[in-house]
Amino acid sequence: MHRAGRRILQTALLVAVSLGFMGCSAAKSEPVPEVKLSVWWSEEDERELLDKTIEAFQEEYADEALFQITVSIENVVSTRETVLANPQAAADIYILADDQFETLRRAGALLEITEDTEKVIEDNGGKESGACRAAMYEDKLYAYPFTAGNGYFLYYNADYFTEEDVKSFDRILDVCADNDKKMAMDYSSGWYIYSFFKGAGLDLAMNEDGITNACNWNAKDTPYTGVDVAEAMLRIAAHEGFVNCDDEGFIKGVQSGDIIAGINGAWNAEQIKKVWGDGFAAVKLPSYTIAGDSVQMCSFSGYKLLGVNPSSENCYWAMKLAQRLSDEEMQTKRFEMTGDCPSNVKAAMAESVQASPVIAALVEQEQYADAQRIADTYWNPSSVFGITIAGGNPDGQDLQYLLDTMVEGITAQPK
């Protein structure tokens, strides 16, 4: 080869190598995009777990984005009101209860989940699972299932009761009275008294408009009438083994030793277990007596979900982070910390979860439970009715009148 030819070849090689290095240098020097995300969490005592999970997420995707993730505490009870007050100012990711889902979706405050959708659905039991039904509308996923433990069941101290005893509300009350103790239930909450009416075959549901309810709890021509239910509730309320109390009163009664059984939810499991120790037990709701028959009490099932704000400037990364914050590992660790029942099917099969009496009770109750899909007009009228019955109907009002008044309020147009 002539020298000139060799020089040309050498020059060409040098240029090619130089361009190659320039290309590598340019690729390495390209800054990754900055991604800002905000998260509303509901429990401060889960902060350490949350921070570690976010840190692991940031490390996994460090080559793709430089994250600035902020966490604030927002009570899940008020999530809907806070988000709807100013959706653009709401967090990119937030926890909501499933009864808030429909209002938030209708308001356009929940992003349709389009990343790994099928995997999320499969991980949480498929489209027909309660958790996925709570997070979907018209076969589209609008939130990440997060927990499946927002239902209620019967707690009892096995030092006093046999497994046969706790199948019957009447028997539970008698055992309590015989031991100068109490069984607790919150009659002032429509969430709990639903169990009597639904158990009797009466119906309550949100209408298609999403703002009003249909309810036949005052029915006179059904196999069990509304008056039958009211009379049964009155008999229970008057029993010396019964006490009407809210969450706080229930825990105080357990701690004082006065309460040895109660209808309540999984969130109080750890406090009760500390008191009852080896006697700690849980089971599905009992049957109660109505018009001379024994019928199974029903319940609301409830789920917590992670929603993504459509107003987020980083929807893709918000979905990725929400998926991580609700995955199998996170749900398992949260159960070990809080006792919240996982919605993720693999997490629910973990040994620690399977060994929980609370999870067993929730699973057993699930066949007698309905998702909480009701409009807000339900709560106040049902509470007023429940308080009146818990007090023994002190003014002697006609039960049908009380039922008609309650149903009128439940089915009313919101103001």
C-alpha positions as CSV (number, residue, x, y, z in Angstrom):
1,M,0.0,0.0,0.0
2,H,1.3,3.5,-0.9
3,R,2.2,5.8,2.0
4,A,-0.5,8.2,1.0
5,G,-3.0,5.3,1.1
6,R,-1.8,4.3,4.5
7,R,-2.1,7.9,5.8
8,I,-5.7,8.1,4.4
9,L,-6.6,4.9,6.1
10,Q,-5.0,5.9,9.4
11,T,-6.8,9.2,9.3
12,A,-10.1,7.5,8.6
13,L,-9.6,5.1,11.5
14,L,-8.6,8.0,13.8
15,V,-11.7,9.9,12.8
16,A,-13.9,6.8,13.3
17,V,-12.4,6.1,16.7
18,S,-12.6,9.8,17.7
19,L,-16.2,9.9,16.7
20,G,-16.9,6.7,18.6
21,F,-15.4,8.2,21.8
22,M,-17.2,11.4,21.2
23,G,-20.4,9.5,21.0
24,C,-19.7,7.6,24.2
25,S,-18.8,10.9,25.9
26,A,-21.9,12.6,24.7
27,A,-24.1,9.7,25.9
28,K,-22.5,9.7,29.3
29,S,-22.7,13.4,29.7
30,E,-26.4,13.6,28.9
31,P,-28.1,14.5,32.2
32,V,-30.9,12.2,33.3
33,P,-34.2,14.1,33.6
34,E,-35.3,15.4,37.0
35,V,-38.6,13.9,38.2
36,K,-40.5,15.4,41.0
37,L,-43.2,13.3,42.7
38,S,-45.3,13.8,45.8
39,V,-46.9,11.1,47.9
40,W,-49.7,11.4,50.4
41,W,-49.5,8.6,53.0
42,S,-51.9,7.9,55.8
43,E,-49.8,6.6,58.7
44,E,-46.7,8.4,60.1
45,D,-45.5,5.2,61.9
46,E,-45.0,3.6,58.4
47,R,-42.6,6.3,57.4
48,E,-39.4,4.3,57.8
49,L,-40.8,1.5,55.6
50,L,-42.0,4.0,53.1
51,D,-38.7,5.8,53.0
52,K,-36.7,2.6,52.4
53,T,-39.1,1.5,49.6
54,I,-38.8,4.9,47.9
55,E,-35.0,4.8,48.3
56,A,-34.8,1.3,46.7
57,F,-37.0,2.6,43.8
58,Q,-34.7,5.6,43.2
59,E,-31.7,3.3,43.2
60,E,-33.3,0.9,40.7
61,Y,-34.1,3.7,38.2
62,A,-31.1,6.0,38.9
63,D,-29.9,5.7,35.3
64,E,-33.2,6.9,34.0
65,A,-34.2,9.7,36.3
66,L,-33.0,11.9,39.1
67,F,-35.9,11.8,41.6
68,Q,-37.1,14.3,44.1
69,I,-39.9,12.5,46.0
70,T,-41.7,14.2,48.9
71,V,-44.0,12.5,51.4
72,S,-46.7,14.1,53.4
73,I,-49.3,12.6,55.8
74,E,-52.9,12.9,54.8
75,N,-55.6,11.1,56.7
76,V,-57.3,8.6,54.3
77,V,-60.7,9.5,55.8
78,S,-60.5,13.0,54.3
79,T,-58.6,12.2,51.1
80,R,-61.6,12.7,48.8
81,E,-62.5,16.1,50.2
82,T,-58.9,17.3,50.1
83,V,-58.3,16.1,46.5
84,L,-61.6,17.5,45.2
85,A,-61.0,20.9,46.8
86,N,-58.0,21.4,44.5
87,P,-57.1,18.4,42.2
88,Q,-54.1,20.2,40.7
89,A,-52.6,20.7,44.1
90,A,-53.1,17.2,45.3
91,A,-50.2,14.7,45.5
92,D,-49.1,12.7,42.5
93,I,-49.9,9.5,44.4
94,Y,-52.4,9.2,47.3
95,I,-54.2,6.6,49.4
96,L,-57.9,6.4,49.2
97,A,-60.6,4.2,50.7
98,D,-62.6,2.2,48.1
99,D,-65.9,4.0,49.0
100,Q,-64.2,7.2,47.7
101,F,-63.3,5.7,44.4
102,E,-66.4,6.4,42.4
103,T,-66.6,10.1,43.3
104,L,-62.9,10.6,42.6
105,R,-63.2,8.8,39.3
106,R,-66.2,10.7,38.2
107,A,-64.4,14.0,39.1
108,G,-61.5,13.0,36.8
109,A,-59.1,12.8,39.8
110,L,-57.9,9.2,39.1
111,L,-55.6,8.4,36.2
112,E,-56.4,5.3,34.2
113,I,-53.5,2.9,34.9
114,T,-51.8,2.0,31.6
115,E,-48.5,0.6,32.8
116,D,-48.2,-3.1,33.6
117,T,-52.0,-3.1,34.0
118,E,-52.5,-6.8,33.4
119,K,-49.8,-7.7,35.9
120,V,-51.3,-5.5,38.6
121,I,-54.7,-7.1,38.0
122,E,-53.3,-10.6,38.1
123,D,-51.2,-9.9,41.2
124,N,-54.3,-8.9,43.0
125,G,-56.5,-11.9,42.2
126,G,-57.8,-11.1,38.7
127,K,-60.7,-8.9,37.5
128,E,-63.3,-10.8,39.5
129,S,-61.5,-10.4,42.9
130,G,-63.0,-7.9,45.3
131,A,-59.9,-5.8,45.3
132,C,-59.8,-5.4,41.6
133,R,-63.5,-4.7,41.3
134,A,-63.0,-2.0,43.9
135,A,-60.3,-0.4,41.7
136,M,-61.9,-0.8,38.2
137,Y,-64.6,0.7,36.1
138,E,-65.8,-0.7,32.8
139,D,-62.8,-3.1,32.7
140,K,-60.4,-0.3,33.1
141,L,-58.1,0.0,36.1
142,Y,-58.0,3.4,37.9
143,A,-56.1,2.6,41.1
144,Y,-53.7,0.1,42.6
145,P,-55.2,-2.3,45.1
146,F,-53.3,-1.9,48.4
147,T,-55.1,-3.7,51.2
148,A,-58.1,-6.0,51.6
149,G,-58.6,-5.7,55.3
150,N,-61.1,-2.8,55.6
151,G,-63.9,-5.1,56.6
152,Y,-65.3,-6.3,59.9
153,F,-65.8,-9.5,61.8
154,L,-66.1,-10.9,65.4
155,Y,-63.3,-10.7,67.9
156,Y,-63.6,-12.8,70.9
157,N,-61.6,-13.9,74.0
158,A,-61.4,-17.7,73.7
159,D,-60.9,-18.0,77.5
160,Y,-64.6,-17.4,77.7
161,F,-66.1,-18.8,74.5
162,T,-66.1,-22.1,72.6
163,E,-66.0,-22.2,68.8
164,E,-69.7,-23.2,68.9
165,D,-70.6,-20.3,71.2
166,V,-69.4,-17.6,68.7
167,K,-71.7,-18.9,65.9
168,S,-74.7,-17.3,67.6
169,F,-75.2,-13.7,68.6
170,D,-77.7,-14.8,71.3
171,R,-75.2,-17.3,72.8
172,I,-72.4,-14.7,72.8
173,L,-74.6,-12.2,74.7
174,D,-75.6,-14.9,77.2
175,V,-72.0,-15.9,77.9
176,C,-71.1,-12.3,78.4
177,A,-73.9,-11.7,80.8
178,D,-73.1,-14.9,82.8
179,N,-69.6,-13.5,83.3
180,D,-70.6,-10.0,84.0
181,K,-68.9,-8.9,80.8
182,K,-70.0,-7.3,77.5
183,M,-70.1,-7.8,73.8
184,A,-69.5,-4.5,71.8
185,M,-70.9,-3.2,68.6
186,D,-71.3,0.3,67.3
187,Y,-75.0,1.0,66.5
188,S,-74.2,4.6,65.8
189,S,-72.4,3.7,62.6
190,G,-74.2,2.7,59.4
191,W,-71.1,0.8,58.5
192,Y,-72.0,-1.8,61.2
193,I,-75.8,-1.8,61.3
194,Y,-75.8,-2.7,57.6
195,S,-75.0,-6.2,58.8
196,F,-78.5,-6.7,60.2
197,F,-80.4,-5.4,57.2
198,K,-78.3,-7.1,54.6
199,G,-78.4,-10.3,56.6
200,A,-82.2,-10.1,56.5
201,G,-82.1,-9.8,52.7
202,L,-82.9,-6.1,52.5
203,D,-81.0,-4.0,50.0
204,L,-78.9,-0.8,49.8
205,A,-77.0,0.4,46.8
206,M,-75.8,3.5,45.0
207,N,-77.8,4.5,42.0
208,E,-76.1,4.9,38.6
209,D,-76.0,8.7,39.1
210,G,-73.3,8.2,41.7
211,I,-74.9,10.6,44.2
212,T,-78.1,9.0,45.4
213,N,-79.0,5.6,47.0
214,A,-81.7,3.0,46.5
215,C,-82.8,1.4,49.8
216,N,-85.7,-0.8,50.9
217,W,-84.9,-1.1,54.6
218,N,-88.4,0.0,55.4
219,A,-90.0,-2.7,53.3
220,K,-93.3,-4.3,54.6
221,D,-93.7,-7.1,52.0
222,T,-90.3,-8.8,52.1
223,P,-89.7,-12.2,53.8
224,Y,-88.1,-10.2,56.7
225,T,-89.4,-6.7,57.0
226,G,-87.7,-3.6,58.2
227,V,-89.7,-3.7,61.4
228,D,-88.5,-7.3,62.0
229,V,-84.9,-6.1,61.8
230,A,-85.5,-3.1,64.1
231,E,-87.2,-5.4,66.7
232,A,-84.2,-7.8,66.6
233,M,-81.8,-4.9,67.0
234,L,-83.8,-3.6,70.0
235,R,-83.7,-7.0,71.7
236,I,-79.9,-7.1,71.3
237,A,-79.5,-3.6,72.6
238,A,-81.5,-4.3,75.7
239,H,-79.5,-7.4,76.6
240,E,-77.4,-7.1,79.7
241,G,-74.5,-8.6,77.9
242,F,-74.4,-5.9,75.2
243,V,-72.8,-2.5,75.0
244,N,-73.0,0.0,72.2
245,C,-69.7,1.8,71.7
246,D,-67.4,3.2,69.1
247,D,-63.8,2.2,68.3
248,E,-62.3,4.0,71.2
249,G,-64.8,2.7,73.7
250,F,-64.3,-0.9,72.3
251,I,-60.5,-0.7,72.9
252,K,-60.9,0.8,76.4
253,G,-63.4,-1.9,77.3
254,V,-61.1,-4.6,76.1
255,Q,-58.2,-3.0,78.1
256,S,-60.3,-2.7,81.3
257,G,-61.5,-6.3,80.9
258,D,-65.2,-5.4,80.6
259,I,-65.5,-6.4,76.9
260,I,-64.7,-9.9,75.9
261,A,-66.2,-9.9,72.4
262,G,-67.0,-7.4,69.7
263,I,-67.7,-6.6,66.1
264,N,-64.8,-4.5,64.7
265,G,-62.1,-4.3,62.1
266,A,-58.5,-5.5,61.5
267,W,-57.0,-2.1,62.4
268,N,-57.4,-2.8,66.1
269,A,-56.0,-6.4,66.1
270,E,-52.7,-5.6,67.6
271,Q,-54.1,-3.7,70.6
272,I,-56.6,-6.4,71.3
273,K,-54.0,-9.2,71.0
274,K,-51.8,-7.4,73.6
275,V,-54.6,-7.7,76.1
276,W,-56.1,-11.1,75.4
277,G,-52.8,-12.9,74.6
278,D,-53.3,-16.6,74.0
279,G,-57.1,-16.0,74.2
280,F,-57.1,-13.7,71.2
281,A,-59.4,-15.1,68.5
282,A,-61.4,-13.9,65.5
283,V,-64.1,-15.4,63.3
284,K,-66.8,-14.4,60.8
285,L,-69.8,-12.6,62.0
286,P,-72.4,-14.7,63.9
287,S,-76.0,-15.4,63.0
288,Y,-78.7,-13.4,64.8
289,T,-82.3,-14.1,65.5
290,I,-85.0,-12.3,63.5
291,A,-88.7,-13.2,63.5
292,G,-87.8,-16.5,65.2
293,D,-85.3,-17.5,62.5
294,S,-81.5,-17.5,62.6
295,V,-79.8,-15.6,59.8
296,Q,-76.2,-14.9,59.0
297,M,-75.0,-11.4,59.5
298,C,-73.4,-9.7,56.5
299,S,-70.9,-6.9,56.2
300,F,-69.3,-4.3,54.1
301,S,-65.9,-5.4,52.6
302,G,-63.4,-2.6,52.2
303,Y,-60.2,-1.9,50.4
304,K,-57.6,0.8,50.4
305,L,-56.2,1.8,47.0
306,L,-53.4,3.9,45.6
307,G,-54.5,6.5,43.1
308,V,-52.5,8.5,40.6
309,N,-53.4,12.1,40.0
310,P,-54.0,12.8,36.3
311,S,-52.7,16.3,36.9
312,S,-49.2,14.9,37.7
313,E,-46.4,16.2,35.5
314,N,-44.8,12.8,35.6
315,C,-47.7,10.3,35.2
316,Y,-45.4,7.5,33.9
317,W,-43.1,7.6,36.9
318,A,-46.1,8.2,39.3
319,M,-47.5,4.9,38.0
320,K,-44.2,3.1,38.4
321,L,-43.8,4.3,42.0
322,A,-47.4,3.6,42.9
323,Q,-46.9,0.0,41.6
324,R,-43.8,-0.4,43.8
325,L,-45.6,1.0,46.9
326,S,-48.4,-1.5,46.5
327,D,-46.5,-4.6,45.3
328,E,-46.1,-8.0,47.0
329,E,-43.1,-7.1,49.1
330,M,-44.6,-3.8,50.3
331,Q,-47.9,-5.4,51.3
332,T,-46.2,-8.3,53.1
333,K,-44.0,-5.9,55.1
334,R,-47.0,-3.7,55.9
335,F,-48.9,-6.7,57.2
336,E,-46.1,-7.6,59.5
337,M,-46.1,-4.0,60.8
338,T,-49.8,-3.1,60.9
339,G,-51.8,-6.4,60.4
340,D,-53.5,-5.0,57.3
341,C,-54.7,-7.8,55.1
342,P,-52.9,-7.8,51.7
343,S,-54.8,-7.7,48.5
344,N,-51.8,-9.1,46.6
345,V,-52.5,-12.9,46.3
346,K,-48.8,-13.9,46.8
347,A,-48.5,-11.7,49.8
348,A,-51.7,-13.1,51.2
349,M,-50.2,-16.6,51.0
350,A,-47.1,-15.7,53.1
351,E,-46.7,-17.8,56.2
352,S,-47.1,-14.9,58.5
353,V,-50.3,-13.8,56.9
354,Q,-51.8,-17.3,56.8
355,A,-51.2,-17.8,60.5
356,S,-53.2,-14.7,61.4
357,P,-56.7,-15.3,63.0
358,V,-57.8,-11.9,61.6
359,I,-57.0,-12.8,58.0
360,A,-58.8,-16.1,58.4
361,A,-61.8,-14.3,59.8
362,L,-61.8,-11.8,56.9
363,V,-61.5,-14.6,54.3
364,E,-64.4,-16.5,56.0
365,Q,-66.6,-13.3,56.1
366,E,-65.8,-12.4,52.5
367,Q,-68.6,-14.7,51.2
368,Y,-71.1,-12.7,53.3
369,A,-69.6,-9.3,52.4
370,D,-70.4,-6.6,49.8
371,A,-68.2,-3.8,48.5
372,Q,-69.1,-0.4,50.0
373,R,-70.7,1.4,47.1
374,I,-73.0,4.0,48.6
375,A,-73.6,7.7,48.4
376,D,-72.9,10.0,51.3
377,T,-76.6,10.5,52.1
378,Y,-76.5,7.1,53.8
379,W,-74.4,7.9,56.8
380,N,-76.3,10.5,58.9
381,P,-79.8,8.9,58.6
382,S,-78.5,5.4,59.4
383,S,-76.5,6.8,62.4
384,V,-79.6,8.6,63.8
385,F,-81.6,5.4,63.5
386,G,-78.9,3.3,65.1
387,I,-78.5,5.7,68.0
388,T,-82.2,5.7,68.6
389,I,-82.3,1.8,68.6
390,A,-79.2,1.6,70.8
391,G,-81.0,3.8,73.4
392,G,-84.0,1.5,73.4
393,N,-86.2,3.8,71.3
394,P,-86.7,6.0,74.5
395,D,-89.6,8.1,73.0
396,G,-91.5,5.0,72.0
397,Q,-91.7,6.1,68.4
398,D,-93.4,3.8,65.9
399,L,-90.7,1.6,64.3
400,Q,-92.1,1.8,60.8
401,Y,-92.0,5.6,61.1
402,L,-88.4,5.5,62.2
403,L,-87.6,3.2,59.3
404,D,-89.4,5.4,56.8
405,T,-87.7,8.5,58.1
406,M,-84.3,6.8,57.8
407,V,-84.9,5.5,54.2
408,E,-86.2,8.9,53.2
409,G,-82.9,10.4,54.3
410,I,-80.8,7.7,52.7
411,T,-82.4,8.0,49.3
412,A,-82.7,11.8,49.3
413,Q,-81.0,14.1,46.8
414,P,-77.8,15.5,48.3
415,K,-78.1,19.2,49.2
